[in-house]
Amino acid sequence: MQKQSSSQTRQYIEKHKAILEQRRRELETRLQAIENDFEEPRNPDDDDRATERNNDEVLEELGEAGQKELLAVQAALDRIGAGTFGTCVKCSKPIGEKRLDAVPHTPFCQSCAQSFEA
């Protein structure tokens, strides 16, 4: 993050905390809906059963992706609580505001994130 006054920094962090908490609620709601869908009674008809299996696979993938994102969001909220939000967990340099605005739960600066992609 760029150099800001203490009050600007608090406002910036509070803004991202609100965004992260909202995303956490959305993910928890989506994951609960997926879980509820898995608990629904299944149709014994063989033709419908194949479609349901395909739907289950898609739901399972969505659930796994949602759980991973939920963990990342919670980790970002933990960093806010620890006072380290906005600092790269790999190199300890500030994470750019544009990057945090785009991906509020990112633990990495742009440079470190690119090194993982290579």
N, C-alpha and C positions, 0 to 999 in steps of 0.2 A: 504494500500500500504506500501511496505517496505520503510525504510528511503532512500531517494535519494537526490542528489543535486538538487538545484533549477532548473537548466537547464534540468536535466534528468526528473524531475517532469513535467515541461512544455512540453517537448517532448512527454512524456507518455500521458498527457492530450490531447495534440494536435492530437496524433495518434487516441485516442478514440473519440475525437470530429469528426474527419474525418470519422471514421467508423460509428458513430451514424448519421451523416448527410447523408451519403450514404444510410444507412438503411432507414432513413426517406424518402428519394427520392423514393426508391424502394417500400416502403409501399404506399406512395401517388399515385404512378403510378398504383400499383395493385388495390388499392381501386377505382381509377378512372375507370379502366377497368371493375371492377365489376359493378360500377354504370352505365356505358355505356351499359353493357349487360342487365341490368334490364330495360333500356329505349328502347331496341330493340323491334320492333313489334313482337307479338306472333303469332304462327301458330294456325289457328282456328280448325285444325284437332284434334279430341278427342284423338286419340292414341298418337300423338306427345305432346299433352297438358299435359298428365300425366308425361311424361319424362321431360318436361320443368319445371313442378312443383318440381320434385325431384332435378333437376339441380339448381333451384332457392333456394331451402333449403340449398344445399351445398354452393352455392355462398353467401348466407346470413350468414352462419356460418363462412366462410372464411373472410367475410367483418367484422364481429364482432371481430374475433380474430385479424385481421389486425388493426382495430381501437384501440383495447386495447394495442397492441404492439406499435402503433404510439404514444399513450399517454405516455407510459413508456419511449420511446425514447426521446420524447420532454421533459419529466421531467428530464431525465439524462442531456440533453443539457442545461436545465435551471440550474441544479446543477453545471455544468461546469461554466456557467456564474456567478453563485453566489459564486464560489470558494469552493463548498462543495463536488464536485465529488470525489468519492473514499472513502467517509465516510458514514458509515451506518446511515440511517435516524432514526433507532430505538435506537441503543445503542451508537452512535457516535464514534465507533471504526473504524479503517481503514478496508476497504474491500480488501481482498487479490488480488494480481495482477492476479493470475490464474483465480480467479472467474470473475474479470472484463474482462479478455481476453475472457472467455467463454461466459459471458452474460454482455456486456458492459452497458446495460441499468438498471442493477440491482440496487435497492436502499438499499439492505440489505447485510450484511456480511453473511458468511456461517452459523454461529451459529443462527442468528436471522431468516434466511430463513428456517432453519430446525425446529425452534420452531413454525413456521406457518404451516408446514406440519404435525406436530404431532396432 
